[in-house]
Amino acid sequence: MFTNLHSELREFLESGESLLWSGRPKQGIILRTGDTYAIPFSLMWAGFAFFWEFTVIQTNAPFFFKLWGIPFVLTGLYIVFGRFFYDAWVRKNTIYGLTDKRVIIKSGGWNKTITSLNLSNLREVTLKEKSDGSGSIIFGQENNINQMFRGFSKNKQTPSFEMIPHVRKVYNQILELQNKIRNS
């Protein structure tokens, strides 16, 4: 069970702390539930931005109008395509760890972020399991708006072990550790 992921998290362990599990979120480009709303919006945005830019170029409008549309076209390209690649890249650089005391989430793209949550302080731990046994464990109150517009927003996501295999096993391990901590 000790993998390369364990070695990447070892430097964040406190003295005497044991790393019990490590994992990564599902890799590659994926569609999320929030894409049901985000995809039509992104297509409308990009469609209008391309229409604007095309029309401005065809009508020999002033140079300023040609420049004005470029940021909107670039934003359209990002929200239609780029956000999926960015999300896959961030998940590729994300590692989850469970110790005998804490949950550790190492994430980020250009900037690395380490999130550490003490098991004794976690009040709300939610399991979301799919029929194939994979799923997510959310630590705290889930922010559905941020989840829906992931890749658009810089707002902080609710800490979670997202899209991991054998999610129930990890969830049960967290609950057992919490009970052990509370009873000692």
C-alpha positions in Angstrom: 0.0 0.0 0.0 3.0 2.3 0.3 3.3 4.0 -3.0 5.1 6.9 -4.6 2.2 9.1 -3.4 3.2 8.2 0.2 6.7 9.6 -0.4 5.3 12.8 -1.8 3.2 13.4 1.4 5.8 12.2 3.9 7.4 15.6 4.2 4.1 17.0 5.5 3.8 14.5 8.4 4.2 15.6 12.0 6.5 13.7 14.3 5.0 10.3 15.2 2.2 10.6 12.6 1.5 7.6 10.4 0.3 7.9 6.8 -2.4 5.2 6.5 -3.8 5.8 3.0 -2.9 7.9 -0.1 -4.6 8.4 -3.4 -5.4 10.6 -6.4 -8.6 11.8 -8.0 -9.7 10.3 -11.2 -7.4 11.3 -14.0 -8.2 12.8 -17.5 -10.9 15.0 -18.9 -14.2 14.4 -17.3 -17.7 15.9 -17.3 -19.3 16.9 -14.0 -22.9 17.4 -13.1 -22.5 21.2 -13.2 -21.5 21.0 -16.8 -25.2 20.5 -17.6 -25.5 24.2 -17.0 -22.0 25.4 -17.8 -21.7 23.9 -21.3 -24.8 25.7 -22.8 -23.7 29.0 -21.1 -20.1 28.6 -22.4 -21.4 27.9 -26.0 -23.6 30.9 -25.9 -20.8 33.1 -24.6 -18.3 31.8 -27.1 -20.8 32.0 -30.0 -21.5 35.6 -29.3 -17.8 36.5 -28.9 -16.9 34.8 -32.2 -19.9 36.4 -34.0 -18.9 39.8 -32.6 -15.2 39.4 -33.7 -16.1 38.0 -37.1 -18.6 40.8 -37.7 -16.2 43.5 -36.6 -13.5 42.1 -38.9 -15.8 41.8 -41.9 -17.2 45.3 -41.6 -13.8 47.1 -41.3 -14.9 48.6 -38.0 -12.4 50.7 -36.0 -9.3 48.9 -34.8 -10.4 49.4 -31.1 -13.5 47.2 -31.8 -11.3 44.5 -33.2 -9.2 44.6 -30.1 -12.2 44.8 -27.8 -13.5 41.4 -28.9 -10.2 39.4 -28.4 -10.4 39.0 -24.6 -14.0 37.7 -25.0 -13.0 35.3 -27.7 -10.1 34.0 -25.5 -12.5 33.7 -22.5 -14.9 31.8 -24.8 -12.2 29.4 -25.8 -11.3 28.8 -22.1 -14.8 28.2 -20.9 -15.7 25.9 -23.9 -12.4 23.9 -23.9 -9.6 25.1 -21.7 -11.3 24.6 -18.3 -11.5 20.9 -18.9 -7.8 20.7 -19.6 -7.1 22.9 -16.6 -9.2 20.7 -14.3 -7.5 17.6 -15.5 -4.1 19.2 -14.9 -5.0 20.3 -11.4 -6.3 16.7 -10.6 -3.1 15.3 -12.0 -1.2 17.3 -9.5 -3.5 16.5 -6.6 -2.6 13.9 -3.9 -4.8 12.9 -0.9 -3.5 11.4 2.3 -5.1 10.0 5.5 -3.0 9.8 8.6 -3.9 8.6 12.1 -4.6 12.3 13.0 -5.4 14.3 9.8 -6.7 14.5 6.3 -4.1 16.0 3.9 -4.8 17.4 0.5 -1.9 18.5 -1.7 -3.3 20.2 -4.7 -2.6 22.9 -7.3 -1.3 23.7 -10.7 1.3 26.4 -10.7 0.9 27.1 -7.0 0.8 24.1 -4.6 -1.7 24.2 -1.7 -1.5 21.9 1.3 -4.8 21.6 3.2 -4.7 19.8 6.5 -7.8 19.0 8.5 -7.6 17.4 12.0 -9.9 14.4 12.2 -11.0 15.4 15.7 -12.3 18.7 14.4 -14.2 17.4 11.4 -17.9 17.8 12.2 -19.4 17.0 8.8 -18.0 14.2 6.6 -20.2 13.3 3.6 -19.9 10.2 1.3 -21.0 10.4 -2.3 -20.6 6.9 -3.8 -21.3 5.8 -7.4 -22.4 2.3 -8.4 -18.8 1.3 -9.4 -17.6 2.0 -5.8 -15.8 5.2 -6.7 -16.9 8.6 -5.3 -16.0 11.5 -3.2 -15.7 12.3 0.5 -16.6 16.0 1.3 -15.2 17.5 4.5 -17.6 20.2 5.6 -20.6 21.9 4.0 -20.5 21.5 0.2 -20.7 24.6 -1.8 -22.8 23.6 -4.8 -22.4 26.9 -6.6 -18.6 26.5 -6.6 -18.9 22.8 -7.6 -21.2 23.8 -10.5 -18.8 26.4 -11.9 -15.5 24.7 -11.1 -12.9 26.0 -13.5 -14.7 29.3 -13.8 -14.4 30.5 -10.2 -11.4 31.2 -8.0 -13.6 30.7 -5.0 -12.3 28.1 -2.6 -13.7 24.6 -3.1 -14.9 22.6 -0.1 -12.1 20.3 0.9 -12.7 16.8 -0.4 -11.2 13.5 -1.5 -12.7 13.8 -5.0 -13.4 10.9 -7.4 -11.4 8.2 -5.6 -11.8 4.4 -6.1 -13.1 2.3 -3.2 -14.5 5.4 -1.6 -16.5 3.6 1.1 -13.4 1.9 2.4 -11.6 5.2 2.9 -14.8 6.8 4.4 -15.2 4.0 6.9 -11.5 4.3 7.8 -12.0 8.0 8.5 -15.1 7.3 10.7 -13.2 4.6 12.6 -10.2 7.0 13.2 -12.6 9.7 14.4 -14.3 7.4 16.8 -10.9 6.2 18.1 -9.7 9.8 18.6 -12.9 10.8 20.4 -12.9 7.8 22.7 -9.3 8.3 23.7 
